[in-house]
Amino acid sequence: GSVVATASKLFKDAGLSDHLTGSEAVTLLAPLNDAFKDKSLAMTPDMKKLLRNHILKEKFSSKSLYHGQELETLGGLKLRVFVFRN
């Protein structure tokens, strides 16, 4: 019943369960279920690569993120944070 159940299932289907349940401190960037409507959810090599780039190598809370911060994914990509707060 989770709002990210579809993404969680995809992470598991991609063989990334160890990162979800282990003692490793990571952050998942998981889209809400609505993001997957009318989308193909076939587990392809490209989908696995995409999912690895939705797991950050460290544990973060939204409050700990700062503008310009650079984060590294399990897939080896660097992501830059843009923070807009009112």
C-alpha contacts under 8 A as a table, 3 or more apart, distances in Angstrom:
res1	aa1	res2	aa2	distance
1	G	5	A	6.75
2	S	5	A	4.97
3	V	6	T	7.90
3	V	32	L	5.48
3	V	33	N	5.61
4	V	7	A	5.41
4	V	8	S	6.22
4	V	30	A	6.39
4	V	31	P	6.35
4	V	32	L	4.78
4	V	33	N	5.36
5	A	8	S	5.00
5	A	9	K	6.15
5	A	32	L	7.92
5	A	33	N	6.62
6	T	9	K	5.18
6	T	10	L	6.31
6	T	32	L	7.69
6	T	33	N	5.55
6	T	36	F	7.60
7	A	10	L	5.01
7	A	11	F	6.23
7	A	30	A	5.82
7	A	31	P	6.43
7	A	32	L	7.36
7	A	33	N	7.07
8	S	11	F	5.16
8	S	12	K	6.38
8	S	30	A	7.59
9	K	12	K	5.12
9	K	13	D	6.08
10	L	13	D	4.92
10	L	14	A	6.06
10	L	41	L	7.85
10	L	43	M	7.71
10	L	51	L	7.87
11	F	14	A	5.17
11	F	15	G	6.66
11	F	16	L	5.35
11	F	17	S	6.55
11	F	51	L	6.56
12	K	15	G	5.26
12	K	16	L	5.39
12	K	17	S	4.87
13	D	16	L	7.43
13	D	43	M	7.13
14	A	43	M	6.75
14	A	47	M	7.92
14	A	48	K	5.45
14	A	51	L	7.63
15	G	18	D	7.70
16	L	19	H	5.62
16	L	20	L	6.89
16	L	52	R	7.93
17	S	20	L	4.99
17	S	21	T	6.27
18	D	21	T	5.48
18	D	22	G	5.38
19	H	22	G	5.63
19	H	24	E	6.60
19	H	26	V	7.29
25	A	57	K	7.29
25	A	58	E	5.56
25	A	59	K	5.08
26	V	55	I	6.63
26	V	56	L	5.57
26	V	57	K	5.18
26	V	58	E	4.50
26	V	59	K	4.51
26	V	60	F	7.65
27	T	55	I	5.67
27	T	56	L	4.99
27	T	57	K	6.94
27	T	58	E	6.11
27	T	59	K	4.93
27	T	60	F	6.09
28	L	54	H	5.91
28	L	55	I	4.63
28	L	56	L	6.35
29	L	54	H	4.93
29	L	55	I	6.13
29	L	56	L	7.71
30	A	54	H	6.87
31	P	34	D	7.98
31	P	35	A	6.20
32	L	35	A	5.71
32	L	36	F	7.81
33	N	36	F	5.74
33	N	37	K	7.45
34	D	37	K	5.61
36	F	39	K	5.30
36	F	40	S	7.96
36	F	41	L	7.87
42	A	47	M	7.71
43	M	47	M	5.77
43	M	48	K	6.78
44	T	47	M	5.05
44	T	48	K	6.35
45	P	48	K	5.13
45	P	49	K	6.27
46	D	49	K	5.06
46	D	50	L	6.14
47	M	50	L	4.98
47	M	51	L	6.17
48	K	51	L	5.14
48	K	52	R	6.29
49	K	52	R	5.21
49	K	53	N	6.55
49	K	75	G	6.63
50	L	53	N	5.23
50	L	54	H	6.77
50	L	75	G	7.96
51	L	54	H	5.05
51	L	55	I	7.08
52	R	55	I	5.63
52	R	73	T	6.88
52	R	74	L	5.37
52	R	75	G	4.86
53	N	56	L	7.33
53	N	73	T	5.09
53	N	74	L	5.95
53	N	75	G	4.90
53	N	76	G	7.32
53	N	77	L	6.60
54	H	73	T	6.71
54	H	74	L	7.85
55	I	73	T	5.48
55	I	74	L	5.82
55	I	75	G	7.98
56	L	59	K	7.35
56	L	71	L	6.87
56	L	72	E	5.82
56	L	73	T	4.28
56	L	74	L	6.04
57	K	71	L	7.88
57	K	72	E	6.07
57	K	73	T	5.60
57	K	74	L	5.88
60	F	64	S	6.26
60	F	65	L	7.13
61	S	64	S	5.32
61	S	65	L	6.92
62	S	65	L	5.58
65	L	69	Q	6.97
65	L	81	V	7.25
65	L	83	V	7.60
66	Y	69	Q	5.61
66	Y	81	V	6.76
66	Y	82	F	7.39
66	Y	83	V	6.25
67	H	81	V	5.58
67	H	82	F	4.89
67	H	83	V	4.92
68	G	80	R	5.90
68	G	81	V	5.30
68	G	82	F	6.03
68	G	83	V	8.00
69	Q	80	R	5.65
69	Q	81	V	5.20
69	Q	82	F	7.79
70	E	78	K	6.34
70	E	79	L	5.54
70	E	80	R	4.57
70	E	81	V	6.37
71	L	78	K	5.52
71	L	79	L	5.04
71	L	80	R	6.32
71	L	81	V	7.64
72	E	76	G	6.20
72	E	77	L	5.72
72	E	78	K	4.61
72	E	79	L	6.23
73	T	76	G	5.24
73	T	77	L	5.38
73	T	78	K	6.49
73	T	79	L	7.58
74	L	77	L	7.55
